[in-house]
Amino acid sequence: MEQKGVQLDRETFSCCICLDLLKDPVTLPCGHNYCMECIKVHWDGQDGTGVYSCPQCMKKFSPRPLLDKNTMLAALVEELKKTGLQAAPADHCYAGPEDVACDVCTGRKLKAVKSCLVCLVSYCEKHLQRHYDVAPLKKHKLVNPSKKLQENICSLHDEVMKMFCRTDRQIICSLCSVEEHKDHDTVSAAAERTERQRELEGSRGNVQQKIQDRQKDVKLLQQEVEDINQSAEKTLEGNEKLFTQVMRLLKKRSRDVKQEVRSQQETQVSRVKELQEKLEQEIAELKRKDAELEQLSHTEDHNEFLHNYPSVSALSEPTDSSSIHIRPLTYFQDVTAAVSEVRDKLQQVLDEEWKKISVSVKEVDVLLSQPEPKTRAGFLRYSQEITLDPNTVNRQMLLSDGNRKVTVMDQNQSYSDHPDRFSRCYQVLSRESLTGRCYFEVEMRGRRVHVAVAYKNINRTGSGKESGFGRNNKSWSLNCSKNRFWFNNIETPVSGPPSSRVGVYLDHSAGTLSFYSVSETMTLLHRVQTTFTQPLHVGLGFGFRLGFGLGFVSVGDSAEFCKLK
C-alpha cells in the first residue's frame, strides 16, 4: 500500500503534458496543475480562437487566464524530490495503440512486459513482481506480451485450452476432449508442441543448411563477378592491342601505297621532263634550221645557193612522239581502284566477323546455367542454322542444298587445295562455331553416319585415330547406325532406339552435350558432362580410307541438317 502511495504521489505531482515532475507549477481556474512553460506552449497553439481550454477537463476560458507560479505546490514538489520522489514514468513506458497494456494498471496503463498463460493476464513490470515472489505463481508459464491471450479460452466451455486434437488439427479444452472430440486422437498441447518442436528443429536444420548453401552460392557469385570483370578487362585490353595492331598495319599499308605512288610519280615525272627537254632542244634546233633556210631562200647568187643548200637542208632524226598519250586525270586510277577493292573486302570481312564477335559476346554465360529442356519445343528455342564448310570436306564427298547436305560419292569432286580439308577421313566440319546453348537436328541415310562436335584444330591429314571423329580428345562422336559413342578412342554403348533423325543439344558453358533420337517423341541416347576449352564445330562423318579405295565407307550415305522452325 505504501508503494501504491508513492506511485500516486508521482502521478499527482506530474504534468500531464510533459509527463515529468512539475516545473514552475501553475494552477488553472479549474484546479488542474501544469508546468508553466507546458501550458503556455499549449495555449499558444490556440491563439486566434479566443478560447483556451484545460488539456485534462477541457473546460474553456476566455479571455486567456493570467498565470502565476503556485509557490506552495512548487515548494512541495521540491520537498518531495528530497525525500525520494522520482520522475513520472517516461512516455515510452506507457502502452500505446500497438502495445500490449498491463491488465492490472488503472488509469493510464503501462506497457506489459510478460503475459501469463495460466492467469491469461498481461502484467507490467511492477504488477508482475508477485509472479516472482509468490511460490504458486512461480510455476505459471510466462511468455512475451501477447494480445491473443483470450484466444486460449474455449468459446464453448469458457475454459483454458490445453489439449490438441490431431484428428481435426485444432486446440481444444479438456471438456471438448470428452465431448465433441471424444473419439478423436487427442494429446496435450505440450506433447503436440514437443513433437512439432522436433519437426521444427529438423526444418530449421534444413533451412540453416540451405542458408549455408546459399551463402556459398553468394560467395561463388561474388567470385564470378570478379572473374567476369577481370575477364572483360583482360579481353578489352587484348582486343585494344589487336585493333591497334590492325590500325598500325593499315597505316603501314597506307604509307607503303603513298611511298609507291610518290616513287612512281617521281619516276614518271622525270621521264616526262626528260622527254620534254629533248623536244624543247629539237624545237630550238628546228627554229635555228628554219632561220638558216629562210636566209638561204633570200640568197640572190644562184651558185652560192646551190653550194650551201645541201648542208643547210639536211635535218637531224626527230624524236618519235607517236608514243605520247595524254590521259587527263586518269593516272593512278588503278591504284585507287585496287585500294577501294581492299576496302570493300575488308568491310565485308569486318561485317562477317562482327556477327561472330557479337554472337560470342551475347553467348557469354555465367554460372547460372539453364536446365536442359524437357520437350522438343523447348529445344527448338535454341535451334541454330548450320552449314558445312567447303574448305574442310573430303574430296570424295559432295555438298548440296546450300551446303546443308553431304553425300559420299564414288569419285573425287573438284575442290581446290586447302590446309583445312580432311584427306583420309570422310568428314566435314561446319562453317559456324558453337559456344553458347544451341540445338540442331541431322537427318541421315545410310549405314555409317557419325554426328559429332569437334575443336577446330583437330588433325586433318592423319589416320583415323588422329583425325577421325571420336578417336581423339578433340572430338565427341555418335555412331548413329550402331548406337555407339566415341571419345578419345573409347567406345561406349548407347541405349535407345535407332533413329534416322538425331537431335543434338549443346550447353557449352555448362559442359553439357546431349544426343537424342527424334521421332514422335525425343529419347535421350547419350549425355556428356565435361569442360569445353574451345569453341566447337559440328562434324559429319562416314568413316575413313584404308590405303587406296573407299575403306570403311559406303557410297550414297548422306546426312543433312534439318530446317527447324
Buried (B, 14 or more C-beta within 10 A) or exposed (E): EEEEEEBEBBEBBBBBBBBBBBBBBBBBEBEBBBBBBBBEEBBEEEEEEEEBBBBBEEEEBEEBBEBEEBEEBBEBBEEBEEEEBEEBBEEEEBBEEEBBBBBBBEEEBBBBBBBBBBBBBBBBEBBBEEBEEEEEBEEBEBEEBBEEBEEBBBEEBEBBBBBBBEEBEEBBBBBBBEEBBEEBEBBEBEEBEEEEEEEEEEEEEEEEEEEEEEEEBEEEBEEBEEEEEEEEEEEEEEEEEEEEEEEEEEEEEEEEBEEEBEEEEEEEEEEEEEBEEEBEEBEEEEEEBEEBEEEBEEBEEEEEBEEBEEEBEEEEEEEEEEEEEEEEEEEBEEEEEEEEEEEEEEEEEEEEEEEEEEBEEEBEBEBEEEEBBEEBEBBBEBBBEBBBBBBBBBBBBBBEEEBBBBBBBEEEEEBEEEEEBBEBBBBBBBBBBBBBBBBBBBBBEBBBBBBBBBBBEBBBEBBBEBBBBBBBEBBBBBBBBBBBBBBEEEEEEBEEEEBBBBBBBBBBBBBBBBBBBBEEEBBBBBEBEEEBEEBBBBBBBBBBBEEEEBBBBBEEBBBBBBEBE
